[in-house]
């Protein structure tokens, strides 16, 4: 039987330290194998699918504007070294943005193309380059007028040697995403003049 590692957040329970569990990044789903299904190869592997979310004490339009601007990515993504527009800003469907990053000890250069954009609600970017094509989705939902739930989802279908290392890659992505969302929360909640 294929294994499935699922981390589920209740959202209603307090953490052991007495803080709301939603205040910290929460891994929702991390899967690398599952029952044979849509998009699955004959060898039983399914795409890596990592979903992490956090509640940020900042209004939804401000979180979406900051996080949805690729030029800010190196400030809150620990592994992203640089970003360069390949198309003219502002961000829109069809925009292309080149990233240089480090992941699992390797330097990666890749270009994302925006495939879906609902300003203030959802951004979907994807790349087909390299041994690990990736789709990244940001969603922003207001919890109330001063708090936003941001969800970060990374999906990809490794090929070649990447298929063997998919579980390791998924676990590393989940750890990195958790840290990155915590950094984003710190940046946005620490900006002067923001309502909390």
N, C-alpha and C positions, 0 to 999 in steps of 0.2 A: 504494500500500500504506500502511496506517495505521502510524504510528510508536508505539513502546512504549519508554519509558525505564525500565530496570530496574537497580537497584543491589542487588547480592547480597553478603551477608556470608558469609565462609567459616566464621568462628568457630574455625578451627584455625590460622590464620596469624597471625603477629605483624605489627604495623604497623611502618612504617619507623623509628619512634622506639623500637622494642624493647618496647613495651607490648602487652598482649593486645588484639587488635582488638575484642573483646567489651566492653572497659572503657569504650568511648565509644559514644554513640548511633550507631546504624547505620541508614541508610535502606534498607529492604528492597524496597519497591515504590513506584514513583511512576508512575502511568499516566494518560494523558489521552486516548489514542486506541488502538484496538486492532482486531482483526478483529471483524466484526459478531457480536454474541453477546447473551446474556441481558441485558436491561435497556438495551440500546443503542437510541438513537433512529435514525430514518431517515437523519439527516445524518452518521452514523458516529461520533458522540461517545458515549463511555462515561462513567459517573460518575467523578469524581475519586476516587482511591483512594491514600492515602498511609499507609504503614506504617513505623514507626520503633521500634527497640528499644534497650534498654540493660541492662547488668548492674549491679546496685546491691549494694554490700557491706553488706547488711542482711537479716535474715531475712524471708522471704516474708510472714508475717502482719503484720509492722510496715510493710512497703512498701505492702501492699494497704490496710491500715487508714488510712494517711496519704493516699495518692494517691486512694483511693476516697471520701474525705470531701470533698465539694464546697466546704466552707468553707475548705479549704486551697488551692484552685486559684489565688487571686491571689498566693500566696506562691511558686509555682513556674511558673505560666504568665505569661510576660512581658506578653502582650497582654490578659489578663483584669484588668479594673479592680475589679469587684465581683460578689458572688454573694448571692442572696437566696432563701430557701426560699419556695416557693408552696404547699407542702404541709408537714405536720408531719414533722420528723425522727423517727426515723433513716431513712436511705436504704433504700428497698425498691422493688420493681416498682410502678410507678404514681407514684412520687415525682416532683414537678415542682420544678425549680430554675431561677431566672432568672439570666442572666449579662449583664454589660455588658462589652464588649471593644472593642479597636481592631484592625483588620486592613486592610492595604493603604491606610492613611490614612483609614479610615472608622470611625465609631463604630457598633457593632452591639449591639443589645439583642435577646436571644432567650431562649427557655425550652426547656430539655432535659427530657424525660420518660424515666425509667428504664424500659427495656423488658425487660431481663434482668439478673439479679444472682445470681451464685454467690459468696457471701462468701469472700474470700481468693483467688479464682481469676479471676473475670471480671465486668466491669461494662459494660453497653451502654446508651447514652443516645442519644436522637434528638430532632430538632426538625423540624417541617415548615414553619416560618415563613420568610418572606423569599424572596429570589431564589436562595438557595443552601441548600436543606434539607440537614442534616448528620446523620450518625450517627457517634458516637465510641465506640470500644471500648477498654477497658483489659483486658489479661490479665497475670496474675502467675504465674510458674512458679519453684519453687525450683531453683536450680542445685546447691546443697548447703545444709546447715543455716544457713549465714551469708550466702548470696548469692542474689539474686533476679533473674530476667530479667523485665523489664517491657516489654510491647509496647503501643504506642499506635497505633491505627488510626483515621483520619478518612476517611469516605466521604461523598460528596454528589453530587447531580445538579443542576448549575446550570441555570437556565432563563433565557430572554431573553438580554440582553447577557452574562450570566454564562457562557453556552456559549462565547462567543468568547474570553473571558479564562480559561477553565478551565485551560489549561496554565500560565499565569502564577500563578493561584491555587494550583495544586498545588505548584509549585516553592516559593512563599512559605510554604505550609503545612509542607512538608518541612523547610525551614530553621528555621521557628519551632518545630516539634516537636522537632527535634534539640537546639536550645538549651533548650527547656523540660525535656526529660528530663535534660539535663546539670545544670540547676538543681535538679531533684528529687534527683538523685544527690548533689549537693553538700550539700543540706539534710539528707538522711537519713544520709549518712555522717559528717556533722559534728555530729550530736546527741550530747551527752555520755551516757556510760553504755551505748552500744550495742555489742554484740559484733561484732567484725570477724574 
